[in-house]
Amino acid sequence: MATRYLTGVPELDAALAGYLDEHAPPGHADLIREMIRTTLKLIRDQTGRGDLKIINSALKEMRYSFKVLRPYNRVRKVSIFGSARTSEEAPDYRQALEFCREMAARGFMTITGAGPGIMKAGNEGAGREMSFGLNIRLPFEQTANSAIVDDPKLVNFKYFFTRKLAFLKDSHAIVMFPGGYGTHDEAFESLTLVQTGKSHLVPIVFVHPPGSEFWSDWDAYVREHLLGRELISPEDLSLYRITDDLHCACDEITNFYRRFHSMRYVRDELVVRLEAPLLPEELEGLNDEFGDLVLSGRIEATGPLPPEADDLPIAHLPRLKFRFARRRYGRLREFVDALNRLPLPEGCQVEVPEAGEGGLIPEEVDPQDPLTPIDNLSTGRPS
């Protein structure tokens, strides 16, 4: 494996190998070596300066955002989206502010786009200690809002694609307030990534003030023109919720992590971590109701599988495992909802995800399995 990523220059290879052996974290040297090799291929390919600028900036943005977010790996986070043009007197602004204040009280940090409008409401409501800002540099808008400006948790991006990855990589929930093209772009991209299994399964909530029909009209369009023409499946509607009650929105998010903890793939099996074990009759009920999700066999109770051995903070959590039909993520959301409706045993202690789990998408699989490559969303900003 290691020889695949050597430069071909013996002196340089030896120097790189020695440096990586001394400084790279255990088990990571092969990936860093591969990145160096890929970078050197740009010389062989005679890559143009414009393309090199894109690669260079994107890599810097990813590296820096990882650095900023990493100390908060074990804190759950909610990303919010909405219009930069919303005035501070608007009902939408007040609702977003109060929503983020309530989520902070429930232990969730807030990630916003760091601009004005709904983004400022989110940072203001959560407070600096519980806020991140992922700002985008635009020619006409926007500078960081006063609630997050100069904060060490503010990250500035040149590219939308790296910024979008940052929002989803570390989020445990996505919330949409009324907004324009950008908000709808984030909404449909979030739904697409979850629907296709390219992002981890999280609650996606659309919130508007009481009396507003903003997202209700959007939902009617989705049902009439997308579902009505069979461009999506009925179960895809389970991937999101619409509400005009900020407390219902908060409950939707916290209840998602009531019995369900997290999930990952190990080879061809989906492993679902739980806050408490299921009773035999509860497991039997899930098999009866959700057998259509299983390619073969049954949903089974299990402990941690060997590739999870290093996840010590959650090694004690009970698991379910089954061979999941990977085209039905709306139905999988219905499965998680059914899990969360089951009663919790007395004295059950809810755990936060292990470090980074909020950012590990379902394709995070057993790295020893050559048939199932690791796929991971990421992001960043230049130093």
Rosetta blueprint (number, residue, H / E / L):
1 M L
2 A H
3 T H
4 R H
5 Y H
6 L L
7 T L
8 G L
9 V L
10 P H
11 E H
12 L H
13 D H
14 A H
15 A H
16 L H
17 A H
18 G H
19 Y H
20 L H
21 D H
22 E H
23 H H
24 A L
25 P L
26 P L
27 G L
28 H L
29 A H
30 D H
31 L H
32 I H
33 R H
34 E H
35 M H
36 I H
37 R H
38 T H
39 T H
40 L H
41 K H
42 L H
43 I H
44 R H
45 D L
46 Q L
47 T L
48 G L
49 R H
50 G H
51 D H
52 L H
53 K H
54 I H
55 I H
56 N H
57 S H
58 A H
59 L H
60 K H
61 E H
62 M H
63 R H
64 Y H
65 S H
66 F H
67 K H
68 V H
69 L H
70 R H
71 P H
72 Y H
73 N L
74 R L
75 V L
76 R L
77 K E
78 V E
79 S E
80 I E
81 F E
82 G L
83 S L
84 A L
85 R L
86 T L
87 S L
88 E L
89 E L
90 A L
91 P H
92 D H
93 Y H
94 R H
95 Q H
96 A H
97 L H
98 E H
99 F H
100 C H
101 R H
102 E H
103 M H
104 A H
105 A H
106 R L
107 G L
108 F L
109 M E
110 T E
111 I E
112 T E
113 G L
114 A L
115 G L
116 P L
117 G L
118 I H
119 M H
120 K H
121 A H
122 G H
123 N H
124 E H
125 G H
126 A H
127 G L
128 R H
129 E H
130 M H
131 S E
132 F E
133 G E
134 L E
135 N E
136 I E
137 R L
138 L L
139 P L
140 F L
141 E L
142 Q L
143 T L
144 A L
145 N L
146 S L
147 A L
148 I L
149 V L
150 D L
151 D L
152 P L
153 K L
154 L E
155 V E
156 N E
157 F E
158 K L
159 Y L
160 F H
161 F H
162 T H
163 R H
164 K H
165 L H
166 A H
167 F H
168 L H
169 K H
170 D L
171 S L
172 H L
173 A E
174 I E
175 V E
176 M E
177 F L
178 P L
179 G L
180 G L
181 Y H
182 G H
183 T H
184 H H
185 D H
186 E H
187 A H
188 F H
189 E H
190 S H
191 L H
192 T H
193 L H
194 V H
195 Q H
196 T L
197 G L
198 K L
199 S L
200 H L
201 L L
202 V L
203 P L
204 I E
205 V E
206 F E
207 V E
208 H L
209 P L
210 P L
211 G L
212 S L
213 E L
214 F H
215 W H
216 S H
217 D H
218 W H
219 D H
220 A H
221 Y H
222 V H
223 R H
224 E H
225 H H
226 L H
227 L H
228 G L
229 R L
230 E L
231 L L
232 I L
233 S L
234 P H
235 E H
236 D H
237 L H
238 S H
239 L H
240 Y E
241 R E
242 I E
243 T E
244 D L
245 D L
246 L H
247 H H
248 C H
249 A H
250 C H
251 D H
252 E H
253 I H
254 T H
255 N H
256 F H
257 Y L
258 R L
259 R L
260 F E
261 H E
262 S E
263 M E
264 R E
265 Y E
266 V E
267 R L
268 D L
269 E E
270 L E
271 V E
272 V E
273 R E
274 L E
275 E L
276 A L
277 P L
278 L L
279 L L
280 P H
281 E H
282 E H
283 L H
284 E H
285 G H
286 L H
287 N H
288 D H
289 E H
290 F H
291 G H
292 D H
293 L H
294 V E
295 L L
296 S L
297 G L
298 R L
299 I L
300 E E
301 A E
302 T E
303 G L
304 P L
305 L L
306 P H
307 P H
308 E H
309 A L
310 D L
311 D L
312 L H
313 P H
314 I H
315 A L
316 H L
317 L L
318 P L
319 R E
320 L E
321 K E
322 F E
323 R L
324 F E
325 A L
326 R L
327 R L
328 R L
329 Y H
330 G H
331 R H
332 L H
333 R H
334 E H
335 F H
336 V H
337 D H
338 A H
339 L H
340 N H
341 R H
342 L L
343 P L
344 L L
345 P L
346 E L
347 G L
348 C L
349 Q L
350 V L
351 E L
352 V L
353 P L
354 E L
355 A L
356 G L
357 E H
358 G H
359 G H
360 L L
361 I L
362 P L
363 E L
364 E L
365 V L
366 D L
367 P L
368 Q L
369 D L
370 P L
371 L L
372 T L
373 P L
374 I L
375 D L
376 N L
377 L L
378 S L
379 T L
380 G L
381 R L
382 P L
383 S L
